[in-house]
Amino acid sequence: MLPELDACADGIDNDCDGTVDNPPDEDGDGWTICEGDCCDSSLDACGPPSLMNPGAFEVADNGLDDDCDGAVDNASPCDEGLASDSATALDYAKAMDLCATTTTSRRTWGVLSASFRRADGAGAPVAAQRSIRRGFGSGILPLRGARLAVLSTGVAAAQASPNNTRPSFAPFQGGQDMGTSSGMPADWLEANGERLPNTPGCPEPLGGTTAHDPVMLRLRVRVPTNASSFSVSTFFLSSEYPEWVCSRFNDFFLALLDSTFEPFPGEAENPDDKNLAFYDPPPAGGSVYPLGVNLAFGDTGLFTQCVNGPTGCGGGAKAGSMTTCTGVGQLLGTGFDITRPPAQIEGEPGWCGTSERAGGGTGWLVMNGNVVPGEIMELRFVIWDTNDPWNDSVALLDNFRWSAFAATPGTRD
């Protein structure tokens, strides 16, 4: 018998190397034709061979069967019918369109594990602090699929919106003391010199490193073999707008990425503190803005769902004036659109000047991070109240997407 490439499952050592059914991995992507690689050689005229295998994600509209499942461009939503109060953390990955699951014994991409914890990873949050919704209020709809995920320092419910029970609405202004606390993420704190990163020109946050009413969604994910980055969209809303803009009480939202990514020349590094939820105004490389209500300070242009006017009228806040609000259409029905809300705490103004709403928001923003194809990465989405448990904030998550190209890490509109 003359040597030739091994066939699959014929029990014959076709290439005479002493082992049956072991064809070579011709494109070096870690998959052979016997393992389901549908494009293993440039001679197959099937696309970029090294980017097509059962461990790849399906790239939209490229006319290729990237994941070798026998269908072209067949990525589909996975979030229909998810319960609003689901206690299954994997459902929240699906709600943000991170659909595939996998196991440590398989080499396909997907979520390996998901869990809810407090900010430092110890202890469970209150169940009402997370939900899955068909929308949030009447003006915020999912960007893709049928659902979005909600995390809150209070109750994860809008005042009036689709599937708005389990949990039901509780006011954000004044806020809800959920009765829990924890440390803040230790690796993030250490990278920031054990101090909370601060918005340029604003007073440093109070309260030390205790996170009040914290909730964290933690995901371990095997990255597709053809992915070099990902993006996920977030919409941050807070009842701290406008009175506590640029104050010591601002809530924090983090998107922490653990990856082994090392940039090639011309590529951008992931942040040293792992947090992708930040804004780096031009020119790049200067002081950055952590994602939160202080995006409404300093004319970043990223805090847009609000009423223009005075900010920072709360005690100890730095007075300012908001000019980049574009409207309140996306606040309608959320509970952040309530006008002239009564003060819930003694000495709290409730609003400032013409900015009479209970809160404001960013609009949809996109967070980007770089990854290594085939690695196991970890994502932690974390939100908490700083200094006290009052005046609640919300982070919506949706539209997770992979990309074959490296990105500029951080947050943009």
Sequence and secondary structure as in RCSB ss.txt:
>XXXX:A:sequence
MLPELDACADGIDNDCDGTVDNPPDEDGDGWTICEGDCCDSSLDACGPPSLMNPGAFEVADNGLDDDCDGAVDNA
SPCDEGLASDSATALDYAKAMDLCATTTTSRRTWGVLSASFRRADGAGAPVAAQRSIRRGFGSGILPLRGARLAV
LSTGVAAAQASPNNTRPSFAPFQGGQDMGTSSGMPADWLEANGERLPNTPGCPEPLGGTTAHDPVMLRLRVRVPT
NASSFSVSTFFLSSEYPEWVCSRFNDFFLALLDSTFEPFPGEAENPDDKNLAFYDPPPAGGSVYPLGVNLAFGDT
GLFTQCVNGPTGCGGGAKAGSMTTCTGVGQLLGTGFDITRPPAQIEGEPGWCGTSERAGGGTGWLVMNGNVVPGE
IMELRFVIWDTNDPWNDSVALLDNFRWSAFAATPGTRD
>XXXX:A:secstr
       SSS   TT SS SS    TT SS  GGGT S  SGGG SS GGG STTS   TTSSS TT SS SS  
    TT  TT   HHHHHHHTT   B  TT  S EEEEEEEE TTS S   GGGEEEES BTTTB  SSSS EEE
EESS S  SS TT  SS    SSS    S EEE  HHHHHHTTTS    TTS   SSTTEEEEEEEEEEEEE  T
T SEEEEEEEEEETTTTTTTTSTT  EEEEEEE      TT     TT B  EE  SSTTS  EESSGGGGTTT 
S   BB  EEE  STT   EEE    BSGGGTTSSTT BS   SSTT  SSBTTB BS EEEEEEEEEEE  TT 
EEEEEEEEEEESSS S EEEEEEEEEEESS    EEE 
